[in-house]
Amino acid sequence: MNKIQIVINVILVAAVATLFGLQMAGKCDKTCANDEVVAVVGETMPVAYLNVDSLLVNYTFAIEASEKLLSKQEDARLKMNTKLRTFQNEVAEFQRKLENNAFLSRERAEKEQQRLAKKEQELQELEAKLTQDIMLENQKLNMQLADSLTNFLQVFNADGRYHVILSNTAKDNVLMAAEQYDITDEVVAGMNARYNK
């Protein structure tokens, strides 16, 4: 899947570069000299890329959101572990009583076993709910981050200096590019300034 995405992105970048070259070459009349065409090709294309990994590491909102999510995960894990330990102790106590014939009647032992089975089911439901809550919170934060980035890029590129802004995650989409096309530092600084206001 990633190989297909890389191939598509490489083809997209090549197509944009070709179209840009054709557009710029079309602006010259037929008497355009070779050195003029070389000058056009040597200029910076209206394409940029953003290193998303660096953005997530340096954008204050992303850092705070990540810390908040980790805190919720830790709280959920602690809550689950506490309840699980209590349940395991109750099961061990039940087993001990069962082995020592400590129950007054068989019905009493069966009721206790049913209670423990119900409690185990409740624990499984609680774990599923906590996991679901964390997933929803993560999804919500990702949507907020994407929305924040999109809104910022619209303002950042209001002058239309870039025709295409690509995202790059761990060198996944942009395999190689000149440093002048990397706008990560500008975007991170601008987003942090906007967030801190």
N, C-alpha and C positions, 0 to 999 in steps of 0.2 A: 504494500500500500504506500509506504513512504517513498519507494523507488519511483512509483508512478507519479506521485506528487512532485518529486524532484524533477523528473523529466518534463512534466507539464510546466513547472515554474521556469525551467531553463528555456523551453520553447517559447513561453510567454515573454521572457526578457529578450530573447533573440528577435522575436517578432516586433516588440516595441522598439528595439534598437534599429531594426531594418526599416520599419515605418517612419521612424524619426529621420533616419538617414535619407530615405526617399523624399520625405516632405521637405527637408532642408535642401536636398539636391534639386528638387523641382522649383525652388525659389530662384535658382540661378538660371539665367537664360542660356541658350545653347552655346554661346560663345564663352561661357565660364571657363576659366583656366584651371588646370589641375591643382595648382597651389591653393586656390580659393576653396576647392572641395576638401582638401586636406585640413584647412583651417576650420571648416565647419565640423568635420568629423572629430577634430581635436577638442572641441568645446564640450562642456559638461552637459550631459543629457538631462532632461527634466524628470529624472527618476531618482528615487531615494529608497533606502531601506532602514528599518528600525529593528534593532536587536531586542526582542521581547524578553529574553532572559535578563539582560542588563536592566531593562525597564522594571521588571518585577523585583529585582534586587535593590534598586535605587529609588523607586517611586514610593514616597512616604505613605500614601494610601494603601498601596499593595503590601508594604511592610506591616502596617498597623492591622490590616485585614487578616493577613497571614497569622500574626500573633494572636489575634482575637479567635480565629478559627482553631489554632493549636490549643489555646486555653479551653475552648469548649470541648475539644476532643479529649483533653486531659481530664476535665471535670466528668465527662461521660464515662471515661474509662475507670476513673476512681469510684464513681457511683456504682458502676456495674460490678467492679471487683469486690466492693464492700458487700453488696447484696449477694454475690456469688459465694463469698466466704461464709456468710451467715447461713445460706442455704446448704452448703456442704457440711457445715457443723450440724445442722438439723438432720441431714441425711445420715451422718455418722452416728448421731445420738439415736436415731430410729433403728439403725442396724444393730447397735449395741443392745438396745432394749429388746429387739426382736430375738437376738441370739440368747439373751438371758431370760427370756420368757417374762419380761417385766410388764407386759400388757395384761390387764385384767381379763380381757376377752378378745376373741378373734375379731369381732366387729370393731372394737376400739383400734386394733392394729390396722385393719383395713381402712378405717376412717383417716387414720394418720397417714397411711400410704397415699390415699386419694388427695389429702391436703397437700402433701409434698409434690405429687404429680401436678396438681393445679398450680402450685407455686413455681415449679420448674417451667411450666408453660408461660406463666406471667413473666418470668425472667427472660425467656426467649422473645416474647413480644416486646418487652422493654428494650432489649438489645436491638431488635429490628427497628424500633421507633427511634432510639438514639442514633443509630447508623443513618436512618433516613433523614433525621433532622440535620445531621452534620453534612450529608450530601446536599440537601436543599440549601443550607447556609453557604456551602462552597459554590454551588451553582449561582446563587444570588450575588455573591461577591465577584465571581467571574463576570457576570453580566454587568455589574456596576463598573468594574474595571474596563471592560470592553466599551461601555457607553462613555465613560470618562475619556478614554483614549480617542474614540471616534469624534466626540465633541471637540476635544482639544485639537485634533488634526484638522478639523474643518476651519477652526480659527487660525491655526498655525499656517495653513496653506491657503488662506483666503486670497492671497495675491496670485495664486495659480502657478507659482514657480515650479511646482512638481506636478507632473501629469500622472505619475504612478508612485505610490509609496508601498513598498513590499514589507512584509513582516519576516523576520528571520529568527528562528529558534534553534539554538545550538548548531548553527551552520547547516540547517535543514533545507532552507529554501534558497538562500543566496550562498552559493558555494565559494565564490570569489568575487570581490568588488573593490574598486578603488576606495580609499578612505573618505574621499570627498563626497561619496554617496551615502555615507553612514550619518544619519541625523539623530542617532540615539541620545547623545549627550544634550543636544538642544531640546529635544522633546522631554527628556527627564527633568531638565532644569525648568522648563516652562510649566510642565505639569505640577512639579513640586511647588513652584511659586504660586500657581493658581490654587492648589489644594490648601496651602498654608494661609491663604487669605480667607 
